[in-house]
């Protein structure tokens, strides 16, 4: 699954709204978007909040970390531990599952998510 190309940048939240090395969720239209503040890496990520494994809105509450030789950033669903790349959205270990990812930029204490 590919990262959405931003055609519109929306103000998702403020930096202080997302815990360090954790996630929060916002609602944009009919979509729930998980936003992650990966402070250990100095990076921000955004994905769909819906876990495709059991169709639960839970990704924002998942644990973030890194995997593999390239130390790829990942998030694991808190319920069934399915892990997804925060870069590509692909499920690590199960090629049939994937989540949508969004570009993120941070400026002046605000977090923006790119929506296609």
N, C-alpha and C positions, 0 to 999 in steps of 0.2 A: 504494500500500500504506500502511496506517495504522500508527501507533505502537501497540503493545500497551498496553492499559489495565492498570495494575498491580493485581493482586488479592493479590499476595504479594511482599514485598521480600526478596530473598536477598542475603546477604553474598557478593559476587563475588570481591573481592580487597582488597588494601590499595593506597592511593594510590602507594606506592613500587614496586608490582609492575608498573605500566604506565609505559613510557618517556614522557618529555615529547614532545609532538607526534608520538606514535606509538600503536601498539595492542598489545594482548595478547589471548589467548584463554582462556576458561574453558569447562569442560564442566558442564552442568546437566542431569541425566538423560540423555536421548539427544541433546540439543542442544549445539552448540558456539556460544558467544556471543563476539563480538568486542567489546572495550571500548577506547575511544579517549580519550586524555588530550590534548585540543586546547588546550595551554597558551597558544598565541598568541592564542586567543579567550577563555581562561579558562572553557572548557566541557568537559563530558564527554558521550560518546555511546556507545550500544551497539546492535549489529546482529547478525543471524545471521552466522555465519562462512562459510557456504556461498555461493560465487559461483554464481548461477543460469546464467551463460553457459556454463561448461564443467563445472559440478558439482564444483568443487574447494574444499576447506576452506582458504581463502587470504585472506579479506577482512581479517583482523586484521593481516596483514603488508603491507597496502596503504598507499599514500601518502595523507595527508590534506591538504586545502587548501580553497580557497573558489572559487566560480564565480558568474558573472553579476553584474548590477548590484546585487543585494541581498546579494552576498557569501555565498551559501548554502554551508554547510559540506558537504564531500563526501569520499568515499574512493574511490580507484581500485584495482581488483584488480591485484595485482602481476604477474600473468601476461599478461592480455590488455587491460589498461588500461580496462576498462569502469568508468565512474564512476557512483557512487550517492550520492544525497542522504543525509546523515546525519540529516536532519530527517524526511523522508518515506519513505526507502528507494527512491524511484523512480530508475530509471536515467536518467542525463542523456544525452540524445541517442537513446535507444532505449526508447520507451514500453512495449514488451512485457515488459521485464525489471524486476524489483524485488526488494528484500530486506526482511526484517522488521526493524523497529526496536523498541527497548525504552527505557522511561524509565530515567534514571539519577539517583541522588542520592549526594552525598558528605558524610559526617559523621565527625568525629573520626579522620580518616586512613583511613577505610574507604569502599569503593565498593560501593553497593547497586544491583542491577538489579531492575526491576519485571517480574514474570512474570505473564501472564494465567492 
